[in-house]
Amino acid sequence: MKLSLSLALVVGVANAFSPQSITSTRSASQLYGSLAEYADELKATAATLTAPGKGLLACDESNGTVGTRLESIGLENVEDVRREWRELLFRADGLGKYVSGAILFEETLYQNAEDGTAFVDVLKEAGIVSGIKVDTGLKPLCGAGDEETWCSGLDNLKDKCDEHYERGARFAKWRTALRINTEKGFPTDYAIDEAAHGLSRYARICQEAGLVPIVEPEILIDGDHDIATTVVIQEKILSTVYKKLAECGVMLEGTLLKPSMTVNGVDCKNPAAPEEVAAMTVQTLERTVPAAMPGVTFLSGGISEEDSSIYLNEINKIDRKGPWALTFSFSRAMQTSCLKTWDGEKENVEAAQKQLVARAQANSEASLGVYKPGSQPTLGESLYVKNYVY
């Protein structure tokens, strides 16, 4: 009975978005049978992660990237210091009131706190689900433009996901990134297709291992393009992604989407107001994202802490047709003020944790459309990094 119900669910989703040839060449059991074991759990995890008023803390930066941040406050990039920083985040009092899940780097997933408690258990005690970044980074895309990339990490991914599930992870993230450059014709159809292909294969593999896949087709904010250009390109990217997900038999109810907000390039001479960003973001989602997908967890992508909260708040004030939760999965826009407040000093730990929780509360309120700009502390600085990598 469990198998038949699960198959009916995923077949219904796929039939809504798949070309007829897909189900005619492979039977439903071939396409979806291996998802039956985890179907109910995947849906439940996705619902937990997108509970009203909650979002994700993304702290899955690679050792190199988090090391750069630590070095900016005079700390050495070694494992003990990285562990200390992540423990500061995870033990922030009250974080679980606003954060439902934390995306971890592989090192962090298998680390213990100073007292020997596994980080996955520290988070679980706070009511926070552990997730894991599983891609292995961006590589130059041969045959495409000189700045286009593809995302690596599919080799042995199933075995790794099985191990991560055993450790306590219940969701995963795969970030691919595309850039807009109208003079060079970026992103090319080739790059878009490759990004969607990788995301769809990753998502199916994760679901077969019991992990909810977060699908992240980031559009970098580098460039001087206007928001209208972003709209056209983002619609094409998301449409292609969901076509590929259907072709791979991914159960949409057990997935989440982590897109960029629909914004202009950072060097645009006529930047869009928050209300326009919100309107175009919702329009783009409603034109491309199936209703079966339960939640959108926006990335901040170099937007400042306060602007990220303001944009998210404006998005959630719109009376929309789309049924998804619209919430946050921020890294720099959650951690930056916290890191600078800490400054590597033990006596600053509590103040830094309060700063983290303040930004989490701001984003929680924004996910409900009730945030009052300026009501929570922030350093207010730009978080843009050219050609940002994890």
C-alpha positions, 0 to 999 in steps of 0.5 A, spaced: 500 500 500 505 504 501 508 503 494 502 504 491 500 511 494 507 513 493 508 511 486 501 515 485 504 521 488 510 522 484 507 519 477 501 525 478 507 530 479 511 527 473 505 527 468 503 534 469 510 536 467 513 531 463 513 530 455 508 524 454 514 520 451 517 519 458 512 515 461 511 511 454 519 509 454 519 507 462 514 504 466 512 508 472 515 503 477 522 504 473 521 511 474 519 512 481 519 505 484 526 507 488 523 513 491 517 509 495 522 508 501 523 515 503 517 518 499 513 520 506 519 522 510 521 527 504 515 530 504 515 531 512 522 534 512 520 539 506 514 541 510 519 542 516 524 546 513 519 551 510 514 551 516 511 558 517 516 563 520 522 559 519 528 558 514 535 556 513 542 558 516 547 556 510 553 555 513 556 550 508 562 554 506 568 550 504 574 551 508 577 556 503 571 560 504 570 560 511 578 561 512 578 567 508 572 570 513 576 568 519 582 571 517 579 577 516 578 578 523 585 575 525 584 568 526 588 562 523 584 557 518 585 551 522 580 546 523 579 547 531 578 555 529 572 553 524 569 548 529 569 554 534 566 558 529 560 553 527 559 551 534 558 559 536 553 559 531 549 552 533 549 554 540 546 561 539 540 561 544 533 561 541 536 560 534 531 554 533 525 559 534 527 562 527 531 557 523 528 550 521 535 547 518 542 548 517 546 547 511 553 544 513 559 543 509 562 536 510 567 537 515 562 540 519 557 534 519 562 529 522 565 534 527 563 534 534 562 540 539 568 542 544 564 537 549 564 531 544 557 532 542 556 531 535 554 537 531 548 534 528 545 532 535 547 540 538 542 542 532 537 537 533 536 539 540 535 546 538 530 543 533 534 544 527 535 539 521 542 538 519 543 538 511 549 538 507 552 541 501 554 535 496 557 539 490 564 539 489 564 546 486 564 550 479 569 548 474 570 551 467 565 549 462 569 547 456 566 549 449 562 554 452 564 562 454 570 563 457 566 565 464 561 559 464 561 553 469 559 547 470 558 544 477 561 537 479 560 532 484 556 527 481 561 521 482 560 517 488 554 521 490 549 516 492 554 513 496 556 519 500 548 521 501 547 514 504 553 516 509 550 523 510 543 520 511 546 515 516 550 521 520 543 524 521 543 529 515 536 529 512 537 534 506 542 536 501 544 542 497 547 543 490 549 550 488 550 551 480 551 558 478 550 562 471 552 569 470 548 574 465 552 578 460 548 580 454 554 582 450 557 575 450 551 572 450 551 569 457 548 564 459 548 560 453 543 555 452 549 550 453 550 552 460 543 553 462 542 545 459 548 543 463 546 546 470 539 543 469 542 537 467 546 536 473 541 539 478 536 534 476 541 528 477 543 530 483 536 531 486 534 524 484 540 521 487 539 525 494 531 522 494 533 515 493 538 516 499 532 519 503 535 527 503 531 532 501 534 536 495 535 543 495 535 545 488 540 552 487 540 555 480 544 561 482 544 567 478 550 571 480 549 579 481 555 581 477 554 585 471 550 591 469 544 588 466 537 591 468 532 587 472 528 586 466 534 582 463 534 578 469 526 576 468 527 573 461 533 569 463 531 567 470 524 564 467 528 560 462 533 557 467 527 555 472 523 552 466 529 548 464 530 546 471 523 543 472 523 540 465 529 536 467 527 534 474 521 531 471 525 527 466 529 524 472 522 522 476 524 527 481 518 527 486 517 535 487 513 534 494 520 532 497 524 538 494 526 545 495 528 551 490 533 556 492 534 561 487 536 568 487 531 573 488 530 577 481 534 583 481 538 587 477 546 586 476 550 590 481 553 595 477 546 597 474 545 604 473 538 604 474 537 599 480 530 596 481 526 598 488 524 593 493 517 593 491 519 591 483 524 586 486 518 583 489 513 583 484 518 581 479 521 575 483 513 573 484 512 573 477 518 569 475 516 564 480 509 563 478 511 563 471 515 557 472 515 553 478 510 547 479 505 548 485 507 541 487 514 544 490 513 546 497 518 551 498 522 557 496 528 558 500 532 564 497 539 565 497 542 572 498 547 572 493 551 578 496 545 583 497 546 586 504 543 583 511 538 589 511 536 589 504 535 581 504 530 582 509 527 588 506 526 584 499 524 578 502 519 582 506 516 585 500 516 579 496 511 576 502 507 582 502 504 580 495 498 577 494 500 571 490 497 565 486 503 560 488 502 556 494 509 555 496 512 558 502 517 563 500 523 564 506 530 564 507 537 560 506 542 566 507 549 565 509 553 572 508 546 575 510 546 571 516 553 571 519 557 577 517 555 582 523 555 576 527 562 574 525 564 581 526 561 582 533 565 576 535 572 578 532 575 572 535 574 574 542 571 569 547 568 575 551 564 577 545 561 570 544 554 572 547 554 578 543 555 575 537 550 570 538 545 575 539 546 578 533 545 572 529 539 571 532 537 578 531 538 577 523 534 570 524 528 574 527 528 579 522 528 574 516 523 570 520 518 576 520 520 578 513 518 571 511 511 572 514 511 579 511 511 583 517 518 585 518 519 593 520 526 595 516 531 597 521 528 594 527 534 589 528 541 591 528 546 590 522 552 593 520 549 595 513 555 594 509 555 591 502 556 583 501 558 583 494 564 579 492 566 579 485 565 572 482 563 569 488 565 562 490 564 557 495 
